[in-house]
Amino acid sequence: MDKFQRIFENNEYWVAEKLNKDPEYFEKLSKGQSPDFLYIGCSDSRVTAEDLMGVQPGEVFIHRNIANMVVSIDLNVMSVINYAVRHLKVKHIIVCGHYSCGGIKAAMQHADLGILNPWLRNIRDVYRIHKDVLNAIEDEQARYDRLVELNVQEQCINVIKLAAVQEAYRERGITVNGWVFDIHSGKLIDLKIDFPNILEGIMEIYRLD
């Protein structure tokens, strides 16, 4: 059986398993969603949010793109964040990168990558901001890994700049969190982004109320 057809067979097994545990599973699932988490992650096929977090359908609202970017002119991610914060009322926003990220490595190449160039430029901007720290790291892989972490930090800052997030912080204490998935060990690493401190530091320029 080819891989495409196997997907539908896998789906049949999955449905049967869910119904065996709870005959009303899909009826309950169809009634709506109220996730506590918004997860912004990488599109990499090896990094699936539900699996690495150990959660079930309905528990996490998910957006994925190359290198887990939060770009202000990307209407996709902006719409996702706005809907999750203002309508679903999520309690936590997570930006999760991962080591050995192809997008991060591509951004460090001195090459014309066509339509990817504008997207990767955002990652190169992160490198520019932190170039002194990154250039001091001699090992290339360690430098890439550190850029993964710094990119997560900068994307968290981009989330914090948004009016909907600032409003939700004042009204109900929403949190913004930066994680990295270590693809070599399977472990999630909390970068312990200091949300309140970062928010205070950027409010002079980015305060929107």
N, C-alpha and C positions, 0 to 999 in steps of 0.2 A: 504494500500500500504506500502511495506517495505521501509526502509530508503534508501536502495541502488537504487531502482527503482525511488524513488522520486527525486533523483538527476537529472535524465534525464528530468523529468517533469519540475523541476525548471529551467533547462537549456533552455527548450522551451519557458518558460515565459520570461526569461532573454533576449533571442534573439529577441522575439517579442517586448519587451519593448524598446530595443535599436533601432530596425528598425523603430518603431513608432516615435521615437524622431528624428532619422536621417536615412533615407533609405540607405545612403552610408556609414554607420558607419563601417561595417566590411571591406568594400573595402578600406577605409582609414586606418583602423587598420593593414591591411595586407601589406601595403606599407613600413613598417619599424618602428623603434623605435628611439627616441632621448630623453631619460629620463634625467632629471637634477639630480636625486637622486639615490644613491646606498644605499639600506637599508639592514643591517645585523642584523637579529633578531633571536628570539628563535622559535623553532619548536612547542611550546605549542599551542594546538588547540584553546585556548581562545584568542590568540593574533594574529590578522590578520592585516598586515601592511596597506593594502589599506583602510580598514574600519576605523582604528584608526587615519589615516592621512587624510581621506576624499579625496582620489585621485582616478583617473580612470585608466583603463588599458593603458599602454604606458607611464605613468608618473613616475614610480619608478621601478628600476631594483632591484630584491629581492633575497637575500640568507638567508636561515634559517637553524639553527642547534641547538642542545641541548645547552642552556645557552648562545646563541649568541657569540660563541667563534671565535677568529681569531688566528688559530694555524699555525705556519710557515710550518709544514710538512703536512698540510691538503691540498692536491692538489685541492680539490673542492673549498674551500673558496679562495685560492690563485688565481685560474683560474678566478673565478667570479670577484674578485677585479681587476685583470689585464685587463680583457675584458672591464669591466665597465669604468675604468680610461683611458686606452690607445685607446680603439676603440669607445666606446659610448661617451667618453669625459664628463662624469658626472661632475657636479659642486660641489656636496656635498656628502660626505660619512657619513652615520648615523649608529652608533652602538646603538641598542635599547634593553635594558633588561627590565625585568618586576618584580614587587614584587610578592611574593609567587611562585617563580620559582622552579619547581621540581628539575631541574638540580643542582641548588645552594644548595638546601636542601640535595639532595643525596650526594653531595660532602662532606658535613659536617658529614655524618654518618661514624662511625668506623665499616665499613662492607665491605666484599668482594662482589662487584657487577659485577663480571665477566668481560665481554668484555667492560663494561662501565668504568672500572678502569683507563685505560690510558687517556681517555677523561676527566674524572672527576679530574684526577691529575692536569690538567692545572688550574682548579678552586682552588684546594687546594694550588697550588703555589701562587695564588693571596692572599689567606688567610695568607700564610706564610709571604709574603712581608708586609702585613698590620696587623699582628697578635697583635701588641701592641694596636692599635686603636680598633680592633674588640674585643679583650679579655677584654677591659675596659668597654664594653657595657654589662650590666647585663641582660637585657631583651632579651630572645632568639630570638623573632620575630624581634625586632629592630636590633639585630646583623645580622640576615639573610638579612634584608632589606639593611643594610649598605654594606654587602658583595655584594649584587646585584649591588649597585652603584659603588663600587670599582672595581668590575669585568668589568663593562662597561668601566671605566676609563682605566684599563689595556689593554683591547682589542682595545681601541682607540689608545693607545701607540703602540700596535702591528701593527696596520694599518699604523701609521706614520713611522714606521721603513722601510716600503717597498719602493724599488727604484722607482716604478711607481708613488707612491703617492708623494714622495719627488720631483720627476721631474715635476709632474703636479702642485705642489704648486709653484715651481719656474716659470713655464711657464704661468700658467693661474689662480693661486690663489685658487686652490681647497681647500675646508674646510673639516675637520673631526669633527664630532659632537657626543656627548654622551647623550643619552636620556634614561629615564626610564618610562615605562608605569605603572601607578598606577591602578592595576586591580580592586581595591576596589572602585575607583571613576570614572574610565575611562579617567582620565587626563594624558596628556603627560607632563613629567617634563624634562626640559633642564638642564643637569648637568653643562652647561657652561664650557666645557672642554677648557682650554686655549691652543689652538692648536699651535699658534706661539711660546709660551713660552716653551711648552713641546718639540716641534720640536728643538728649540735651545738647550735645555738641553740634548737631546739624540744624537745630530749630531756628537759629538766628537767620539762616538763609532759606531753609526749606519749610518753615512753618506756614501752614496754609489756612489757618483759621483767623 
